[in-house]
Each structure stands twice: as structure tokens, then as C-alpha cells.
């Protein structure tokens, strides 16, 4: 299935949405008035790779997503035991773009599946391109159904999709935050996304096109962090702490860009040096025309770059890092201490295994950057921070203690040894 045909299957036309309230001819005289908004997603999914996944997506669509398109009065009616017998023989029926939808009684406690569990289960079964084309309409559907989740739900999605090598689909969903609700509004979400962006280049053995693509994705993520749709919700009585850095200025974020730029400068060799890596803003605009789940047109073609442009980007990222990461300070001390005590903020980094997994790529990037930057003074400043982070990572590896866990798996990918 082409991406265009898949996308067209996801959306209902405006005219169909305007007539969404039409009762099927021959049913009772009771009319149904729908308040379905223009251009809303109707939760259509592309055919999936297995019957089990098709069945699960269909259940999510009919039990969770579609009832959200009914007006409040009708939603209350299908949930009320008072109307159970009546709706069994005379369901609410609507027709949208030729599809007949029937709504009978649903006990919200026994008939409606647990949304979080169902969505995670579906995504964990994704394997093919067609499966992953369903990610965006799935997230749009549950967002339209007004399902609310804590950040751990979205972190789980990021890890599940990222581990399958499809982090570009997450970036695409974040770019459509107004429809998907997929906000990059917490440190853990951002760090996990950028982790898998970096590992995209690592897993490709620093292939020039893959590394340049990953750098562009990282730039897109950092740009998104400055957009209104991705700003963290802050109660008026809880402003930013003294010394707190916003996500787009946190060294944990900037080190990912530094890593990928350094990798291009030291490990990847340009194949067509006259072509330049465009500014991230232009890359972001170019990606607007891409198919579902792709964060840039380079996903289907070779990305070319100019070593001089890469060197300039590397120098900028390095200067940003040393300016925002005070000399002699641990990475886990850059932000106010209270943030590392709060599990909803940066407390996730206190788990040794997780810290190793997320910080080891940043350490590798610092090592590359020390070799790659052309300014000796800047290289020396990066070197001091590299030494501090190396000590932090080794301490966390010792504390984690176990082998075969995520942190050690990432370490071995980067360094190839247990040392």
C-alpha cells in the first residue's frame, strides 16, 4: 500500500463529516444530531499484518474511538443501564461516508477495554510499514476520545517504537501534536526520543546518509521543544525553579546533537561533498510533504552533506554545551537538585541502568567531539566534561550490576567491550 493511499484511508471527507448525523432510512423516526467537528479523524486503520492485530485495532476503534464522536447526551445514553434493552433492539445508527455505525449499550466498566493496555498491546504488535502507518491515526483517535495519560504511557510508546527502528514515526506524531496529543514536554520523553535518534546512526554503523538523517531529526526535535504545543504544563503556583533550564537548553538534549555532528565529522565520510546539510528549519519545512511516519524526505534518498557545514554545526553545539554545563559539574547536577528527586521531572535518571542506556551515547559523542572540534581550547573544555560524565557512567554501570540489561546492551553497541 502506498503512503498516499494509506493516508487517504485514514481521513473522512468534509462532506461526509457534515452529513454524519444522517439516520439510516427505515429506522425509527428518532433523529440523531452529531457534533462531529470538521476534519476530525474517524479512526480508520490500514489493514495490519496479522488477524490478531486487525481485531485489536477494530476493537479500539469501535469501543473507544468512535463513541467519542457522539454528542454528550448520546454517549450518556449508550453507557446508561436504563437504555440497555431499548438500544439492543433500536441502536443509535449513523452513516458516515457509506459506513454504517451502530451504537448499543456499553458498560463502561466491563465492555470498554482498558485504553492504555490496548494501545500498548497494539503498538507492540506492529512489525510492517503498514502496521506503523496506523500509529498516527491510533494516537489521533485516542486524543479525540479525550483519553488522558501520564508521561510514562508516552515513554512506553517511544521505547516500543524506537526499539523497532521506527523512531521517525514518533517524530512525525510529535510534529502533529495538535491532532495526536503527543507532546515532547518532559525530560524523559525528549531524552528517549533522542536516544533512539542517536542509535539510528549507531545501528547503521555510522553510514553517512543514516548519520546525517539522524542529525536532521535531532535538530527537528530541538526545534519542536521551542514550539507552544510542546511546552510543559506549569501551574501558576509552580514556576520554573531558580537555575532550571528549559528542555531545549538542557545539556542532556544538546549532547545528542553534538554526538551526531561529531560522528559525521569523525566517522562518516561524505560521498557528495558539494551538497550541504540544510539548516534544521529548512529541513523541517521540507519534511512537511512526507508520507506518514517519515520525518524527512531523506528517508527515501541518500542524504548528502558538506564537511564545512558539519564543522560549523559541531562548533556551535560544542559551545552551547560548555556554556550551559558548568565546569566541574556532574551532568546529574546541571539542573536544580529538586528536579532529580522528582520522578515526574528528572528522577528517572536516578535508575542506574536507565542512566547508562541514555548517557552512554552522550559520552561517546563527547569523545568524538573532543577529537573533531578544531579549537584546542574548546576541545579542552569538552574533555573535562567528558571525564566527569565517564565517571558518572561507570559508577552507574557498577550500581546496575546486571548483564544483559538495556544499559549494558547499549554500552556494548558503542564500545564493544565490558570495560
C-alpha positions in Angstrom: 0.0 0.0 0.0 1.4 3.4 -0.9 1.7 6.0 1.8 -0.8 8.3 -0.1 -3.4 5.6 -0.3 -2.9 4.7 3.3 -3.3 8.3 4.4 -6.4 8.7 2.3 -7.9 5.7 4.1 -7.4 7.4 7.4 -9.4 10.6 6.8 -13.1 11.2 6.1 -14.0 14.0 3.7 -15.6 17.2 4.9 -18.8 16.4 3.1 -19.0 13.1 4.9 -18.5 14.8 8.3 -21.2 17.3 7.5 -23.7 14.6 7.0 -22.5 12.4 9.9 -25.8 12.8 11.7 -28.0 11.2 9.0 -30.2 8.3 10.2 -30.4 5.2 8.1 -33.6 5.1 6.1 -36.2 2.7 7.5 -35.1 3.1 11.2 -37.3 4.8 13.8 -38.3 8.5 13.4 -35.9 9.5 16.2 -33.2 11.7 14.7 -29.6 11.9 15.6 -27.8 15.2 15.6 -24.0 14.8 15.6 -21.5 17.5 16.6 -18.6 15.8 14.8 -16.1 18.5 14.0 -14.7 19.2 10.6 -11.6 17.3 9.5 -11.7 15.0 12.6 -10.1 11.6 12.2 -12.6 8.8 12.2 -10.1 6.2 13.3 -9.8 4.3 10.1 -6.8 1.9 10.1 -4.9 0.3 7.3 -5.0 -3.5 7.1 -2.5 -4.8 9.6 0.0 -7.7 9.3 -1.9 -10.2 11.4 -5.6 -11.0 12.0 -5.0 -10.6 15.7 -3.7 -7.0 15.2 -6.6 -6.2 12.9 -9.1 -7.4 15.5 -7.4 -5.4 18.3 -7.4 -2.2 16.2 -11.0 -2.8 15.3 -12.0 -3.2 19.0 -10.1 0.0 19.9 -11.9 1.9 17.1 -15.4 0.7 17.9 -15.2 0.6 21.7 -13.0 3.6 22.4 -12.7 6.0 19.5 -16.0 6.0 17.6 -18.2 6.6 20.6 -16.3 9.9 21.2 -18.0 11.3 18.1 -21.4 11.0 19.6 -22.8 14.1 21.4 -22.6 14.0 25.2 -26.3 13.1 25.5 -26.0 10.1 23.2 -22.7 8.9 24.9 -24.5 9.0 28.3 -27.4 7.0 26.8 -25.2 4.1 25.5 -23.5 4.0 28.9 -26.7 4.0 30.9 -28.3 0.7 32.0 -31.6 2.4 31.7 -31.4 2.2 27.9 -29.7 -1.2 27.5 -32.8 -3.1 26.4 -34.0 -0.3 24.1 -30.6 0.1 22.4 -30.4 -3.6 21.9 -33.4 -3.6 19.6 -33.1 0.0 18.4 -29.4 1.1 18.4 -28.2 4.5 17.5 -27.3 4.3 13.9 -25.3 6.7 11.8 -23.8 6.6 8.3 -20.6 8.2 7.5 -19.2 8.1 4.0 -21.1 4.9 3.3 -20.1 3.2 6.6 -23.0 2.2 8.8 -22.2 2.5 12.5 -24.4 1.1 15.2 -24.1 2.0 18.9 -25.7 -0.2 21.6 -25.3 -0.2 25.3 -21.7 -0.3 26.6 -21.0 -0.9 30.2 -18.0 1.4 30.8 -16.6 -0.9 33.4 -16.9 -4.3 31.6 -17.5 -3.6 27.9 -14.9 -0.9 27.2 -11.3 -2.1 27.1 -8.6 -0.5 29.1 -7.2 2.1 26.8 -3.6 2.2 27.9 -3.2 -1.6 27.8 -5.0 -1.9 24.5 -2.9 0.8 22.8 0.4 -0.5 24.1 -0.6 -4.1 23.1 -1.4 -2.9 19.6 1.8 -1.0 19.1 3.9 -3.8 20.5 2.5 -6.0 17.6 3.5 -3.5 14.9 6.1 -5.0 12.5 5.5 -3.9 9.0 5.4 -0.5 7.3 1.6 -0.9 7.0 1.3 -1.6 10.7 3.3 1.5 11.6 1.2 3.6 9.3 -1.5 3.0 11.9 0.4 4.7 14.7 -0.7 8.3 13.9 -4.4 7.5 13.4 -4.3 5.4 16.6 -2.9 8.3 18.6 -5.2 10.8 16.9 -8.2 8.6 17.8 -7.4 8.3 21.5 -6.6 12.0 21.7 -10.0 12.8 20.1 -11.6 10.4 22.6 -10.1 12.7 25.3 -8.2 9.9 27.0 -5.6 11.3 29.4 -2.4 9.5 30.3 0.6 10.2 32.5 4.0 10.7 30.8 5.0 7.1 31.4 2.4 6.0 28.8 4.1 8.0 26.1 7.6 7.0 27.2 6.5 3.3 26.8 5.3 4.1 23.3 8.6 5.8 22.4 10.6 2.8 23.7 8.4 0.3 21.9 8.5 2.1 18.6 12.1 3.1 18.9 13.3 -0.4 19.7 11.7 -1.5 16.4 13.8 1.1 14.5 10.8 3.4 13.7 11.6 6.5 15.7 10.8 8.7 12.7 7.1 7.8 13.2 7.3 9.2 16.8 8.9 12.4 15.5 6.1 12.6 12.9 3.4 12.2 15.5 5.1 14.9 17.7 5.1 17.2 14.7 1.3 16.8 14.6 0.9 17.4 18.3 -2.4 19.3 17.8 -4.0 16.2 16.5 -2.1 13.4 18.2 -1.6 14.9 21.6 1.9 13.5 21.5 3.8 16.3 23.4 7.5 16.3 24.0 7.0 18.1 27.3 9.1 16.1 29.7 12.8 15.3 30.0 12.3 11.6 29.8 10.3 11.8 26.6 12.8 14.0 25.0 15.8 12.0 26.1 14.3 8.7 25.0 13.4 10.1 21.5 16.9 11.5 21.1 18.4 8.2 22.4 16.8 6.3 19.5 17.7 9.0 17.0 21.4 8.5 18.0 21.1 4.7 17.9 19.7 5.0 14.4 23.2 6.2 13.3 24.9 3.7 15.6 23.0 0.7 14.3 23.8 1.8 10.8 27.5 1.7 11.7 27.7 5.4 11.0 26.6 5.2 7.4 26.8 8.8 6.2 23.2 9.0 5.0 21.9 7.5 8.2 24.0 9.7 10.4 23.1 12.9 8.5 19.4 11.9 8.7 19.7 11.3 12.4 21.3 14.8 12.9 18.4 16.3 11.0 15.9 14.5 13.2 17.7 15.7 16.3 17.5 19.3 15.0 13.8 18.9 14.4 13.2 17.6 17.9 15.1 20.6 19.5 13.1 23.0 17.3 9.8 21.4 18.4 10.7 21.9 22.0 10.5 25.6 21.5 7.0 25.4 20.0 3.9 26.3 22.0 2.4 22.9 21.5 5.2 21.2 23.3 5.6 23.4 26.4 5.2 21.6 29.7 2.1 22.5 31.7 3.0 24.5 34.7 0.6 25.5 37.4 0.7 29.2 38.2 1.9 28.4 41.7 4.8 26.2 40.4 7.0 28.3 38.2 10.4 27.2 36.9 13.0 26.7 39.7 16.0 29.0 40.0 18.6 27.7 37.7 16.3 25.4 35.8 17.0 25.1 32.1 14.2 24.6 29.6 14.3 21.3 27.7 15.7 22.7 24.5 18.7 24.2 26.5 19.4 21.2 28.7 22.8 19.6 28.0 21.1 16.2 28.0 19.3 17.4 24.9 22.2 19.3 23.2 24.6 16.4 23.7 22.6 14.3 21.2 23.1 16.9 18.5 26.8 17.2 19.4 27.2 13.4 19.2 25.7 13.2 15.7 27.6 16.2 14.4 30.8 14.8 15.8 30.1 11.4 14.3 29.6 12.9 10.9 32.9 14.8 11.3 35.0 11.9 12.5 33.4 8.6 11.5 31.3 9.2 8.3 32.8 10.2 5.1 30.8 12.4 2.7 30.1 10.9 -0.7 29.0 14.0 -2.4 30.7 16.9 -0.6 29.3 19.7 -2.6 25.8 19.2 -1.2 25.1 20.8 2.2 23.3 19.7 5.3 20.5 22.3 5.3 19.6 24.4 8.3 17.2 22.5 10.5 14.4 24.9 9.9 14.5 24.2 6.2 14.7 20.5 6.9 11.6 20.8 9.0 9.8 22.6 6.2 10.9 20.0 3.6 9.5 17.2 5.8 6.0 18.7 5.6 5.4 16.9 2.3 6.5 13.5 3.6 4.3 10.4 4.0 3.0 9.0 7.2 5.7 8.4 9.8 8.6 9.9 7.9 10.5 12.8 9.4 12.2 13.9 6.3 12.5 13.2 2.6 15.9 11.8 3.1 14.2 8.7 4.4 13.9 7.5 0.8 17.0 9.0 -0.7 20.7 9.5 0.2 21.4 12.5 2.4 24.4 14.5 1.3 26.4 16.9 3.4 29.3 19.4 3.3 32.1 18.8 5.8 32.5 22.5 6.4 28.8 22.9 7.3 29.1 19.9 9.7 32.2 21.5 11.3 30.2 24.8 11.8 27.3 22.9 13.4 29.7 20.9 15.6 31.4 24.1 16.8 28.0 25.7 17.6 26.7 22.6 19.6 30.0 22.3 21.5 29.9 26.0 22.5 26.3 25.6 23.6 27.2 22.6 25.7 30.1 24.1 27.5 28.2 27.4 28.1 25.2 25.6 29.7 27.2 22.8 31.5 29.3 24.5 34.2 32.9 23.4 34.5 33.5 20.8 37.2 29.7 19.9 37.5 28.3 16.4 37.0 25.7 16.0 34.3 23.3 15.0 37.0 23.9 18.3 38.8 23.3 20.7 35.9 19.7 21.2 36.8 18.4 22.1 40.3 18.7 19.1 42.7 14.9 19.1 43.3 14.3 18.0 39.7 16.4 14.8 40.1 14.3 13.9 43.2 11.0 14.3 41.3 10.0 11.2 39.4 7.8 13.3 37.1 10.8 15.5 36.2 14.3 14.1 36.0 14.1 11.4 38.7 14.2 8.7 36.0 17.9 9.3 35.7 18.5 8.1 39.2 17.9 4.5 38.0 21.4 3.3 37.2 20.5 1.0 34.3 18.5 3.7 32.6 21.2 6.3 33.1 23.7 4.1 31.5 21.5 3.5 28.5 20.7 7.2 28.0 24.1 8.7 28.9 26.5 6.2 27.2 25.7 7.6 23.7 26.2 11.1 25.0 29.6 10.1 26.4 30.6 8.5 23.1 29.6 11.7 21.4 31.7 13.8 23.7 34.7 11.6 23.0 34.2 12.1 19.3 33.7 15.8 19.7 37.0 16.2 21.6 38.7 14.7 18.5 36.7 16.6 16.0 36.5 20.2 17.1 39.1 22.4 15.6 39.5 24.9 18.5 42.0 23.4 21.1 40.5 25.5 23.9 37.0 24.3 23.2 38.3 20.7 22.9 39.9 21.0 26.3 36.6 22.2 27.8 34.7 19.3 26.3 37.4 16.9 27.5 36.9 18.0 31.2 33.2 17.3 30.8 33.8 14.0 29.1 35.9 12.9 32.0 33.2 13.8 34.5 30.5 12.0 32.5 32.7 8.9 32.0 33.0 8.7 35.8 29.2 9.1 36.2 28.5 6.4 33.7 31.0 3.9 35.2 29.5 4.5 38.6 26.0 3.8 37.2 27.3 0.6 35.5 28.7 -0.6 38.8 25.5 0.2 40.6 23.3 -1.5 37.9 25.4 -4.7 38.3 23.4 -6.8 35.9 24.5 -8.0 32.5 22.2 -8.3 29.5 20.1 -5.3 30.6 19.4 -2.3 28.4 22.2 -0.2 29.7 24.9 -2.9 29.1 23.4 -3.7 25.7 23.8 0.0 24.7 27.3 0.1 26.1 28.4 -2.9 24.2 27.0 -1.4 21.0 29.0 1.7 21.5 32.2 0.3 22.9 32.1 -3.4 22.1 33.6 -4.5 25.5 32.7 -4.8 29.1 35.4 -2.4 30.2 
